Amino acid sequence: MFALDTGASAGVIDEDVADQVGLARTGESRSVSGILGTGRVPVARVARVAQWTVGDVRLGPGEVTIIDLGLKKPGSQGPTPPGGRGTEP
């Protein structure tokens, strides 16, 4: 899953989802704050996306920040994934 915040400086996608859809990291890393609370993620990876869609809305090229959003893995007791249905990078 991912977080889409139209007021944010960058989109965020869970690292497992990024791996599943084959997002190649740029090699750039950055510090992230504000996602899922006030803590900071010391190192987040970056990927460039040529095109992606949210439901029926097609979005142009951009960057996404890849972090571990702590999504529930099959058979785990982790948190339930946030929204993101109908969206594909």
Biopython code that builds the backbone (N, CA, C, O; Angstrom):
import numpy as np
from Bio.PDB.StructureBuilder import StructureBuilder

atoms = [
    (1, "MET", "N", (0.840, -1.179, 0.000)),
    (1, "MET", "CA", (0.000, 0.000, 0.000)),
    (1, "MET", "C", (0.886, 1.243, 0.000)),
    (1, "MET", "O", (2.112, 1.153, 0.059)),
    (2, "PHE", "N", (0.258, 2.365, -0.065)),
    (2, "PHE", "CA", (0.996, 3.605, -0.108)),
    (2, "PHE", "C", (0.170, 4.699, 0.524)),
    (2, "PHE", "O", (-1.020, 4.525, 0.787)),
    (3, "ALA", "N", (0.800, 5.810, 0.762)),
    (3, "ALA", "CA", (0.096, 6.986, 1.278)),
    (3, "ALA", "C", (0.084, 8.037, 0.181)),
    (3, "ALA", "O", (1.134, 8.397, -0.349)),
    (4, "LEU", "N", (-1.100, 8.531, -0.161)),
    (4, "LEU", "CA", (-1.215, 9.589, -1.154)),
    (4, "LEU", "C", (-1.739, 10.820, -0.451)),
    (4, "LEU", "O", (-2.904, 10.871, -0.055)),
    (5, "ASP", "N", (-0.888, 11.802, -0.296)),
    (5, "ASP", "CA", (-1.229, 13.052, 0.385)),
    (5, "ASP", "C", (-0.974, 14.178, -0.599)),
    (5, "ASP", "O", (0.177, 14.486, -0.908)),
    (6, "THR", "N", (-2.034, 14.791, -1.090)),
    (6, "THR", "CA", (-1.882, 15.809, -2.132)),
    (6, "THR", "C", (-1.137, 17.040, -1.648)),
    (6, "THR", "O", (-0.673, 17.831, -2.470)),
    (7, "GLY", "N", (-1.009, 17.226, -0.350)),
    (7, "GLY", "CA", (-0.264, 18.360, 0.179)),
    (7, "GLY", "C", (1.163, 18.016, 0.549)),
    (7, "GLY", "O", (1.922, 18.885, 0.977)),
    (8, "ALA", "N", (1.533, 16.757, 0.389)),
    (8, "ALA", "CA", (2.878, 16.317, 0.763)),
    (8, "ALA", "C", (3.880, 16.634, -0.340)),
    (8, "ALA", "O", (3.509, 16.878, -1.488)),
    (9, "SER", "N", (5.134, 16.625, 0.027)),
    (9, "SER", "CA", (6.179, 16.891, -0.963)),
    (9, "SER", "C", (6.502, 15.665, -1.809)),
    (9, "SER", "O", (7.139, 15.788, -2.855)),
    (10, "ALA", "N", (6.066, 14.470, -1.363)),
    (10, "ALA", "CA", (6.339, 13.244, -2.115)),
    (10, "ALA", "C", (5.332, 12.173, -1.746)),
    (10, "ALA", "O", (4.807, 12.166, -0.632)),
    (11, "GLY", "N", (5.061, 11.270, -2.672)),
    (11, "GLY", "CA", (4.243, 10.101, -2.381)),
    (11, "GLY", "C", (5.087, 9.070, -1.657)),
    (11, "GLY", "O", (6.314, 9.079, -1.761)),
    (12, "VAL", "N", (4.435, 8.186, -0.926)),
    (12, "VAL", "CA", (5.128, 7.147, -0.166)),
    (12, "VAL", "C", (4.516, 5.800, -0.515)),
    (12, "VAL", "O", (3.296, 5.673, -0.618)),
    (13, "ILE", "N", (5.359, 4.804, -0.695)),
    (13, "ILE", "CA", (4.896, 3.452, -0.973)),
    (13, "ILE", "C", (5.643, 2.488, -0.052)),
    (13, "ILE", "O", (6.822, 2.686, 0.243)),
    (14, "ASP", "N", (4.948, 1.449, 0.395)),
    (14, "ASP", "CA", (5.558, 0.440, 1.257)),
    (14, "ASP", "C", (6.635, -0.314, 0.479)),
    (14, "ASP", "O", (6.468, -0.585, -0.711)),
    (15, "GLU", "N", (7.730, -0.650, 1.143)),
    (15, "GLU", "CA", (8.848, -1.297, 0.457)),
    (15, "GLU", "C", (8.476, -2.654, -0.130)),
    (15, "GLU", "O", (8.980, -3.012, -1.195)),
    (16, "ASP", "N", (7.607, -3.423, 0.534)),
    (16, "ASP", "CA", (7.196, -4.716, -0.018)),
    (16, "ASP", "C", (6.391, -4.533, -1.301)),
    (16, "ASP", "O", (6.558, -5.299, -2.250)),
    (17, "VAL", "N", (5.520, -3.526, -1.337)),
    (17, "VAL", "CA", (4.735, -3.243, -2.542)),
    (17, "VAL", "C", (5.660, -2.769, -3.662)),
    (17, "VAL", "O", (5.497, -3.167, -4.815)),
    (18, "ALA", "N", (6.626, -1.924, -3.325)),
    (18, "ALA", "CA", (7.594, -1.458, -4.327)),
    (18, "ALA", "C", (8.327, -2.642, -4.948)),
    (18, "ALA", "O", (8.559, -2.668, -6.157)),
    (19, "ASP", "N", (8.692, -3.619, -4.124)),
    (19, "ASP", "CA", (9.359, -4.817, -4.632)),
    (19, "ASP", "C", (8.419, -5.623, -5.525)),
    (19, "ASP", "O", (8.828, -6.110, -6.578)),
    (20, "GLN", "N", (7.161, -5.764, -5.107)),
    (20, "GLN", "CA", (6.188, -6.546, -5.874)),
    (20, "GLN", "C", (5.942, -5.973, -7.260)),
    (20, "GLN", "O", (5.773, -6.727, -8.218)),
    (21, "VAL", "N", (5.920, -4.651, -7.381)),
    (21, "VAL", "CA", (5.652, -4.033, -8.688)),
    (21, "VAL", "C", (6.936, -3.693, -9.442)),
    (21, "VAL", "O", (6.881, -3.137, -10.538)),
    (22, "GLY", "N", (8.082, -4.022, -8.865)),
    (22, "GLY", "CA", (9.349, -3.859, -9.557)),
    (22, "GLY", "C", (9.876, -2.440, -9.657)),
    (22, "GLY", "O", (10.540, -2.092, -10.633)),
    (23, "LEU", "N", (9.585, -1.608, -8.646)),
    (23, "LEU", "CA", (10.113, -0.239, -8.667)),
    (23, "LEU", "C", (11.615, -0.259, -8.400)),
    (23, "LEU", "O", (12.064, -0.752, -7.365)),
    (24, "ALA", "N", (12.368, 0.269, -9.322)),
    (24, "ALA", "CA", (13.819, 0.341, -9.162)),
    (24, "ALA", "C", (14.180, 1.583, -8.362)),
    (24, "ALA", "O", (13.727, 2.685, -8.673)),
    (25, "ARG", "N", (14.985, 1.402, -7.346)),
    (25, "ARG", "CA", (15.440, 2.535, -6.532)),
    (25, "ARG", "C", (16.451, 3.352, -7.324)),
    (25, "ARG", "O", (17.222, 2.808, -8.115)),
    (26, "THR", "N", (16.439, 4.659, -7.105)),
    (26, "THR", "CA", (17.365, 5.545, -7.815)),
    (26, "THR", "C", (18.752, 5.543, -7.198)),
    (26, "THR", "O", (19.708, 5.988, -7.834)),
    (27, "GLY", "N", (18.882, 5.058, -5.986)),
    (27, "GLY", "CA", (20.138, 5.141, -5.255)),
    (27, "GLY", "C", (20.150, 6.314, -4.297)),
    (27, "GLY", "O", (20.981, 6.382, -3.392)),
    (28, "GLU", "N", (19.220, 7.243, -4.501)),
    (28, "GLU", "CA", (19.084, 8.390, -3.599)),
    (28, "GLU", "C", (18.360, 7.941, -2.336)),
    (28, "GLU", "O", (17.489, 7.073, -2.389)),
    (29, "SER", "N", (18.718, 8.528, -1.215)),
    (29, "SER", "CA", (17.992, 8.279, 0.028)),
    (29, "SER", "C", (17.708, 9.618, 0.681)),
    (29, "SER", "O", (18.389, 10.610, 0.425)),
    (30, "ARG", "N", (16.680, 9.630, 1.537)),
    (30, "ARG", "CA", (16.311, 10.877, 2.212)),
    (30, "ARG", "C", (15.696, 10.564, 3.566)),
    (30, "ARG", "O", (15.270, 9.440, 3.830)),
    (31, "SER", "N", (15.661, 11.562, 4.401)),
    (31, "SER", "CA", (15.018, 11.466, 5.703)),
    (31, "SER", "C", (13.542, 11.801, 5.528)),
    (31, "SER", "O", (13.191, 12.694, 4.757)),
    (32, "VAL", "N", (12.684, 11.088, 6.241)),
    (32, "VAL", "CA", (11.240, 11.267, 6.115)),
    (32, "VAL", "C", (10.643, 11.489, 7.490)),
    (32, "VAL", "O", (11.041, 10.833, 8.453)),
    (33, "SER", "N", (9.699, 12.400, 7.592)),
    (33, "SER", "CA", (8.958, 12.588, 8.841)),
    (33, "SER", "C", (7.494, 12.808, 8.517)),
    (33, "SER", "O", (7.147, 13.212, 7.407)),
    (34, "GLY", "N", (6.637, 12.539, 9.493)),
    (34, "GLY", "CA", (5.217, 12.811, 9.344)),
    (34, "GLY", "C", (4.379, 11.637, 8.907)),
    (34, "GLY", "O", (3.161, 11.671, 9.086)),
    (35, "ILE", "N", (4.964, 10.598, 8.342)),
    (35, "ILE", "CA", (4.174, 9.464, 7.884)),
    (35, "ILE", "C", (3.921, 8.518, 9.046)),
    (35, "ILE", "O", (4.852, 8.118, 9.745)),
    (36, "LEU", "N", (2.684, 8.168, 9.246)),
    (36, "LEU", "CA", (2.269, 7.259, 10.319)),
    (36, "LEU", "C", (2.746, 7.744, 11.679)),
    (36, "LEU", "O", (3.230, 6.950, 12.485)),
    (37, "GLY", "N", (2.616, 9.014, 11.938)),
    (37, "GLY", "CA", (3.013, 9.559, 13.228)),
    (37, "GLY", "C", (4.072, 10.624, 13.071)),
    (37, "GLY", "O", (4.305, 11.144, 11.980)),
    (38, "THR", "N", (4.707, 10.937, 14.181)),
    (38, "THR", "CA", (5.665, 12.033, 14.155)),
    (38, "THR", "C", (7.114, 11.578, 14.118)),
    (38, "THR", "O", (8.018, 12.410, 14.027)),
    (39, "GLY", "N", (7.352, 10.273, 14.187)),
    (39, "GLY", "CA", (8.732, 9.793, 14.166)),
    (39, "GLY", "C", (9.385, 10.007, 12.818)),
    (39, "GLY", "O", (8.712, 10.273, 11.823)),
    (40, "ARG", "N", (10.685, 9.890, 12.793)),
    (40, "ARG", "CA", (11.431, 10.054, 11.545)),
    (40, "ARG", "C", (11.956, 8.698, 11.090)),
    (40, "ARG", "O", (12.365, 7.867, 11.900)),
    (41, "VAL", "N", (11.936, 8.498, 9.798)),
    (41, "VAL", "CA", (12.560, 7.338, 9.193)),
    (41, "VAL", "C", (13.941, 7.814, 8.756)),
    (41, "VAL", "O", (14.042, 8.663, 7.870)),
    (42, "PRO", "N", (15.013, 7.284, 9.362)),
    (42, "PRO", "CA", (16.331, 7.841, 9.090)),
    (42, "PRO", "C", (16.753, 7.745, 7.625)),
    (42, "PRO", "O", (17.368, 8.672, 7.098)),
    (43, "VAL", "N", (16.432, 6.640, 6.966)),
    (43, "VAL", "CA", (16.821, 6.486, 5.569)),
    (43, "VAL", "C", (15.659, 5.885, 4.794)),
    (43, "VAL", "O", (15.189, 4.792, 5.110)),
    (44, "ALA", "N", (15.207, 6.595, 3.792)),
    (44, "ALA", "CA", (14.170, 6.098, 2.897)),
    (44, "ALA", "C", (14.742, 6.102, 1.489)),
    (44, "ALA", "O", (15.517, 6.989, 1.132)),
    (45, "ARG", "N", (14.370, 5.137, 0.707)),
    (45, "ARG", "CA", (14.837, 5.042, -0.674)),
    (45, "ARG", "C", (13.870, 5.782, -1.589)),
    (45, "ARG", "O", (12.719, 6.023, -1.226)),
    (46, "VAL", "N", (14.341, 6.134, -2.762)),
    (46, "VAL", "CA", (13.548, 6.897, -3.720)),
    (46, "VAL", "C", (13.453, 6.109, -5.022)),
    (46, "VAL", "O", (14.414, 5.460, -5.435)),
    (47, "ALA", "N", (12.285, 6.170, -5.668)),
    (47, "ALA", "CA", (12.095, 5.582, -6.998)),
    (47, "ALA", "C", (11.407, 6.613, -7.877)),
    (47, "ALA", "O", (10.617, 7.426, -7.397)),
    (48, "ARG", "N", (11.711, 6.573, -9.159)),
    (48, "ARG", "CA", (11.020, 7.434, -10.117)),
    (48, "ARG", "C", (9.956, 6.606, -10.814)),
    (48, "ARG", "O", (10.201, 5.468, -11.215)),
    (49, "VAL", "N", (8.775, 7.186, -10.954)),
    (49, "VAL", "CA", (7.653, 6.508, -11.593)),
    (49, "VAL", "C", (7.312, 7.287, -12.863)),
    (49, "VAL", "O", (7.073, 8.494, -12.809)),
    (50, "ALA", "N", (7.289, 6.598, -14.002)),
    (50, "ALA", "CA", (6.991, 7.260, -15.274)),
    (50, "ALA", "C", (5.520, 7.643, -15.367)),
    (50, "ALA", "O", (5.173, 8.698, -15.899)),
    (51, "GLN", "N", (4.659, 6.771, -14.841)),
    (51, "GLN", "CA", (3.220, 7.016, -14.891)),
    (51, "GLN", "C", (2.547, 6.082, -13.902)),
    (51, "GLN", "O", (2.979, 4.943, -13.726)),
    (52, "TRP", "N", (1.489, 6.558, -13.254)),
    (52, "TRP", "CA", (0.729, 5.706, -12.349)),
    (52, "TRP", "C", (-0.699, 6.172, -12.303)),
    (52, "TRP", "O", (-1.013, 7.276, -12.748)),
    (53, "THR", "N", (-1.577, 5.334, -11.764)),
    (53, "THR", "CA", (-2.998, 5.665, -11.727)),
    (53, "THR", "C", (-3.552, 5.515, -10.325)),
    (53, "THR", "O", (-3.093, 4.681, -9.544)),
    (54, "VAL", "N", (-4.538, 6.331, -10.020)),
    (54, "VAL", "CA", (-5.309, 6.229, -8.783)),
    (54, "VAL", "C", (-6.752, 6.103, -9.241)),
    (54, "VAL", "O", (-7.365, 7.084, -9.663)),
    (55, "GLY", "N", (-7.299, 4.882, -9.155)),
    (55, "GLY", "CA", (-8.630, 4.651, -9.707)),
    (55, "GLY", "C", (-8.606, 4.943, -11.195)),
    (55, "GLY", "O", (-7.844, 4.323, -11.937)),
    (56, "ASP", "N", (-9.433, 5.881, -11.641)),
    (56, "ASP", "CA", (-9.483, 6.265, -13.052)),
    (56, "ASP", "C", (-8.606, 7.471, -13.379)),
    (56, "ASP", "O", (-8.562, 7.908, -14.529)),
    (57, "VAL", "N", (-7.919, 8.003, -12.394)),
    (57, "VAL", "CA", (-7.107, 9.203, -12.600)),
    (57, "VAL", "C", (-5.667, 8.803, -12.912)),
    (57, "VAL", "O", (-5.016, 8.121, -12.120)),
    (58, "ARG", "N", (-5.186, 9.230, -14.059)),
    (58, "ARG", "CA", (-3.813, 8.940, -14.466)),
    (58, "ARG", "C", (-2.908, 10.083, -14.005)),
    (58, "ARG", "O", (-3.188, 11.253, -14.267)),
    (59, "LEU", "N", (-1.836, 9.733, -13.327)),
    (59, "LEU", "CA", (-0.880, 10.717, -12.822)),
    (59, "LEU", "C", (0.392, 10.660, -13.650)),
    (59, "LEU", "O", (0.779, 9.597, -14.136)),
    (60, "GLY", "N", (1.028, 11.781, -13.805)),
    (60, "GLY", "CA", (2.252, 11.860, -14.594)),
    (60, "GLY", "C", (3.468, 11.384, -13.833)),
    (60, "GLY", "O", (3.353, 10.827, -12.741)),
    (61, "PRO", "N", (4.628, 11.603, -14.409)),
    (61, "PRO", "CA", (5.869, 11.166, -13.786)),
    (61, "PRO", "C", (6.114, 11.858, -12.449)),
    (61, "PRO", "O", (5.679, 12.986, -12.221)),
    (62, "GLY", "N", (6.811, 11.161, -11.586)),
    (62, "GLY", "CA", (7.140, 11.730, -10.288)),
    (62, "GLY", "C", (8.031, 10.798, -9.503)),
    (62, "GLY", "O", (8.448, 9.749, -9.994)),
    (63, "GLU", "N", (8.313, 11.188, -8.294)),
    (63, "GLU", "CA", (9.123, 10.370, -7.399)),
    (63, "GLU", "C", (8.256, 9.855, -6.267)),
    (63, "GLU", "O", (7.330, 10.533, -5.821)),
    (64, "VAL", "N", (8.561, 8.656, -5.807)),
    (64, "VAL", "CA", (7.921, 8.115, -4.613)),
    (64, "VAL", "C", (9.019, 7.751, -3.625)),
    (64, "VAL", "O", (10.118, 7.353, -4.010)),
    (65, "THR", "N", (8.705, 7.892, -2.367)),
    (65, "THR", "CA", (9.619, 7.528, -1.299)),
    (65, "THR", "C", (9.218, 6.147, -0.806)),
    (65, "THR", "O", (8.041, 5.896, -0.545)),
    (66, "ILE", "N", (10.177, 5.262, -0.679)),
    (66, "ILE", "CA", (9.914, 3.872, -0.309)),
    (66, "ILE", "C", (10.352, 3.655, 1.133)),
    (66, "ILE", "O", (11.525, 3.811, 1.470)),
    (67, "ILE", "N", (9.385, 3.290, 1.985)),
    (67, "ILE", "CA", (9.691, 2.995, 3.386)),
    (67, "ILE", "C", (8.876, 1.793, 3.836)),
    (67, "ILE", "O", (7.943, 1.374, 3.150)),
    (68, "ASP", "N", (9.226, 1.247, 4.975)),
    (68, "ASP", "CA", (8.446, 0.178, 5.592)),
    (68, "ASP", "C", (7.291, 0.833, 6.333)),
    (68, "ASP", "O", (7.488, 1.447, 7.381)),
    (69, "LEU", "N", (6.082, 0.702, 5.788)),
    (69, "LEU", "CA", (4.901, 1.279, 6.427)),
    (69, "LEU", "C", (4.346, 0.385, 7.532)),
    (69, "LEU", "O", (3.333, 0.719, 8.147)),
    (70, "GLY", "N", (5.004, -0.754, 7.792)),
    (70, "GLY", "CA", (4.555, -1.637, 8.861)),
    (70, "GLY", "C", (3.257, -2.340, 8.526)),
    (70, "GLY", "O", (2.432, -2.579, 9.408)),
    (71, "LEU", "N", (3.068, -2.674, 7.251)),
    (71, "LEU", "CA", (1.834, -3.323, 6.830)),
    (71, "LEU", "C", (1.767, -4.749, 7.337)),
    (71, "LEU", "O", (2.787, -5.413, 7.525)),
    (72, "LYS", "N", (0.564, -5.199, 7.551)),
    (72, "LYS", "CA", (0.333, -6.553, 8.034)),
    (72, "LYS", "C", (0.705, -7.549, 6.946)),
    (72, "LYS", "O", (0.174, -7.499, 5.836)),
    (73, "LYS", "N", (1.607, -8.439, 7.269)),
    (73, "LYS", "CA", (2.006, -9.485, 6.350)),
    (73, "LYS", "C", (1.111, -10.700, 6.589)),
    (73, "LYS", "O", (0.624, -10.883, 7.704)),
    (74, "PRO", "N", (0.882, -11.532, 5.577)),
    (74, "PRO", "CA", (0.057, -12.723, 5.782)),
    (74, "PRO", "C", (0.554, -13.544, 6.964)),
    (74, "PRO", "O", (1.736, -13.882, 7.039)),
    (75, "GLY", "N", (-0.346, -13.862, 7.882)),
    (75, "GLY", "CA", (-0.015, -14.661, 9.047)),
    (75, "GLY", "C", (0.630, -13.892, 10.182)),
    (75, "GLY", "O", (0.984, -14.491, 11.198)),
    (76, "SER", "N", (0.796, -12.571, 10.041)),
    (76, "SER", "CA", (1.436, -11.790, 11.097)),
    (76, "SER", "C", (0.396, -11.115, 11.974)),
    (76, "SER", "O", (-0.797, -11.137, 11.672)),
    (77, "GLN", "N", (0.853, -10.521, 13.051)),
    (77, "GLN", "CA", (-0.017, -9.790, 13.964)),
    (77, "GLN", "C", (0.161, -8.283, 13.805)),
    (77, "GLN", "O", (-0.277, -7.514, 14.661)),
    (78, "GLY", "N", (0.798, -7.856, 12.719)),
    (78, "GLY", "CA", (1.083, -6.438, 12.490)),
    (78, "GLY", "C", (-0.169, -5.619, 12.232)),
    (78, "GLY", "O", (-1.274, -6.159, 12.206)),
    (79, "PRO", "N", (0.001, -4.314, 12.040)),
    (79, "PRO", "CA", (-1.134, -3.424, 11.805)),
    (79, "PRO", "C", (-1.823, -3.720, 10.476)),
    (79, "PRO", "O", (-1.209, -4.264, 9.558)),
    (80, "THR", "N", (-3.084, -3.365, 10.380)),
    (80, "THR", "CA", (-3.841, -3.538, 9.152)),
    (80, "THR", "C", (-3.401, -2.488, 8.141)),
    (80, "THR", "O", (-3.195, -1.333, 8.512)),
    (81, "PRO", "N", (-3.252, -2.862, 6.869)),
    (81, "PRO", "CA", (-2.818, -1.892, 5.872)),
    (81, "PRO", "C", (-3.775, -0.717, 5.741)),
    (81, "PRO", "O", (-4.987, -0.887, 5.875)),
    (82, "PRO", "N", (-3.239, 0.487, 5.477)),
    (82, "PRO", "CA", (-4.094, 1.630, 5.198)),
    (82, "PRO", "C", (-4.714, 1.489, 3.821)),
    (82, "PRO", "O", (-4.484, 0.475, 3.162)),
    (83, "GLY", "N", (-5.490, 2.458, 3.354)),
    (83, "GLY", "CA", (-6.189, 2.425, 2.067)),
    (83, "GLY", "C", (-5.281, 2.132, 0.899)),
    (83, "GLY", "O", (-4.242, 1.491, 1.057)),
    (84, "GLY", "N", (-5.663, 2.592, -0.264)),
    (84, "GLY", "CA", (-4.827, 2.379, -1.423)),
    (84, "GLY", "C", (-5.458, 1.494, -2.469)),
    (84, "GLY", "O", (-4.819, 1.193, -3.478)),
    (85, "ARG", "N", (-6.690, 1.065, -2.267)),
    (85, "ARG", "CA", (-7.350, 0.235, -3.262)),
    (85, "ARG", "C", (-7.474, 0.971, -4.578)),
    (85, "ARG", "O", (-7.673, 2.185, -4.612)),
    (86, "GLY", "N", (-7.354, 0.224, -5.658)),
    (86, "GLY", "CA", (-7.545, 0.798, -6.972)),
    (86, "GLY", "C", (-6.393, 1.659, -7.446)),
    (86, "GLY", "O", (-6.546, 2.451, -8.376)),
    (87, "THR", "N", (-5.257, 1.512, -6.822)),
    (87, "THR", "CA", (-4.118, 2.340, -7.193)),
    (87, "THR", "C", (-2.960, 1.463, -7.599)),
    (87, "THR", "O", (-2.660, 0.469, -6.939)),
    (88, "GLU", "N", (-2.317, 1.825, -8.671)),
    (88, "GLU", "CA", (-1.169, 1.070, -9.138)),
    (88, "GLU", "C", (-0.061, 2.010, -9.530)),
    (88, "GLU", "O", (-0.301, 2.985, -10.242)),
    (89, "PRO", "N", (1.172, 1.735, -9.076)),
    (89, "PRO", "CA", (2.301, 2.535, -9.555)),
    (89, "PRO", "C", (2.663, 2.084, -10.951)),
    (89, "PRO", "O", (3.591, 2.623, -11.553)),
]
sb = StructureBuilder()
sb.init_structure("model")
sb.init_model(0)
sb.init_chain("A")
sb.init_seg("    ")
for serial, (resi, resn, name, xyz) in enumerate(atoms, 1):
    if name == "N":
        sb.init_residue(resn, " ", resi, " ")
    sb.init_atom(name, np.array(xyz, "f"), 0.0, 1.0, " ", f" {name:<3s}", serial, name[0])
structure = sb.get_structure()
